Amino acid sequence: MKRISKDRYVIIYPQYFDSKLSRKNGRRIAKGLATSSPSLIRIKEACDKLGFRTMIESEKTYPRMSNTKSGRIIVFCNGLNKRSLIQEIGRILRGVGG
């Protein structure tokens, strides 16, 4: 299997967008953009809307919550940094812009 360069993809966990979590527990966006229990499918749809290719890994765990398999999404996004990507996905999940 060919290894992918780290600057070509970003790993996204649903916890980044969960309004029930504090920033300390893993939320990465403002509470106003966060949603309740975001699913991998909804996050993938938001990435598709932004025009990025994605890959879902449903058996992975979020490092801060290693007892729960929440999955993660690999987003192939040349040129966009992780913080900007997370903000854009959050806006689409909340229906703000996009």
LINZI-V871761 format. One record per backbone hydrogen bond with DSSP energy under -0.5 kcal/mol. NH is the residue of the N-H (numbers start at 0). CO is the residue of the C=O. If there is no record, write none. Layout:
NH/CO  NH/CO
This chain:
7/4  8/5  9/74  11/9  11/72  15/12  16/13  17/14  18/16  18/34  20/17  25/22  26/21  27/15  28/15  32/29  33/29  34/16  36/34  42/38  43/39  44/40  45/41  46/42  47/43  48/44  49/45  50/46  50/47  51/46  52/75  54/73  56/71  57/55  59/56  61/67  64/61  65/62  67/64  69/67  70/59  71/56  72/11  73/54  74/9  74/72  75/52  75/73  76/7  76/74  78/6  79/76  84/80  85/81  86/82  87/83  88/84  89/85  90/86  91/87  92/88  93/89  94/90  94/91  95/90  96/94
